[in-house]
Amino acid sequence: MTFTTRPRLLLLLLLCILGCKKNNPSKGGDPNTNSAATGMTVVNGNNQFGYVGHPMDTIVIKVSISNAADSSRYAYYFHSTGTQDAFNIAGEHYSNGAIYVQAIWTPGAGNSAPVVTLYSYIGCGISFNGPPAACKTLDSVKISATIRKPWVNYFSAQGALTDLQFPDANHGIATGDQAGIIRSADGGKTWTIGPPARTANDGQMMAFAGPDTGMMVVTNNYVMITTDGGQTFTQPNWTAAFEGDRSSGAYYMASRNVIYTVGWRGQIAKTIDGGISWNQVGFNFLNDFSGLTVVGKDTLYAVGDVGKIARSTDAGDTWQIQPIQLNNYLDCVYFITNNFGFAGGQYGALIRTTDGGGHWAIIKTGLLFPVITIRFFNSQHGFIVTSGGEIAESTDGGLTWAKRNTDNYGAAELVKAIVKDPTIIYGIQESNIYTYDLTQP
């Protein structure tokens, strides 16, 4: 018995030793224990500002691995503190001992500071609900974001709003086709709807020379005048500067008597008698002017189609076209000093001058829609707003711009926007007044 049993025991022992060597992880066996990630780090895209329902910039995660042969066997899953987030792996490639994973994160509603944890595992296939129970998680990394709030529909009026003005810090006034007059006396916190400037209820645009004196353009380029901040309007003795409805693209009211306007086919006009007569001083070309500003006492700028910029240095008596290599339509112009200014327009176009328009530099904004508003609070800090609701901020005098709001985020078809102060922007779209909170991160 003793001699018969001993060979059998030796044989069993030999089989056990061979089996242990076969399952040694260093020789390649169980896919759950064969390899391990030696680290996961976020290379790009952590701590972004995001917008609900809008994909953020591509996130790149570096997964360092110990065995290059296993690079094709890795899989990933995520867990987010946001309940409606979407997180998708867009691609991956192996390089120098690491897998670089590209991911797209689209944040959902309900969480202003979501965190996604991305897990890596190996050899178990892809699962949208995490790996099977038998799989071993190798490593993980956390990715954070801050979600900004969108434009807010602050006040609903009627008709189609076409213009919004703040003659002073406390008083706001909006008008439009069949919209009446909407007024605020507390800086835009509350609004009330009042009767129109005239029975036709056809307000189109406004201009103010101060907190009391202003004008409202109506059908066929006629106007109504106010001398009490828009509380009442009267019809003056007036001759249309240009023939045709909406033939003026912009007005600038220097005083009750001195008014400038630009419009169709390069037309520019000036009145010094309150609109009774006009001095036509424009150009003979097909391009329309749509933006106008006055800098100091005598300098004016007009901007319009196909990058047209005109300047006057004698209070609008004569004008010269300025050279600029730009085909974008320009909608607005804004000057901080006599020499330092901007013009903006189509496809997020922005140009900048520091020598009074002698030279213009094209500035990249990263925006998609027409720039309709430019506002600076000092020589360095300013904002631009597009018709698509995009907002960008500069802190270096307009050389570079950081996006503060993306397109189609609360508002998508703004016809006017006013950066009232560094804390809030007002905009109008259809029959609504919108606000955007600039105090958020």
PyMOL commands that set and color helices and strands:
alter all, ss='L'
color gray80, all
select helices_A, chain A and resi 2-22+25-27+68-73+219-221+264-266+305-307+346-348
alter helices_A, ss='H'
color red, helices_A
select strands_A, chain A and resi 37-44+48-50+59-65+74-80+86-95+98-106+115-122+137-147+152-156+160-165+172-177+181-184+192-194+205-208+214-218+222-226+248-253+259-263+268-271+279-280+289-295+299-304+309-312+320-321+330-335+341-345+349-353+361-363+371-376+382-386+391-394+402-405+416-421+424-429+432-437
alter strands_A, ss='S'
color yellow, strands_A
deselect
rebuild
show_as cartoon
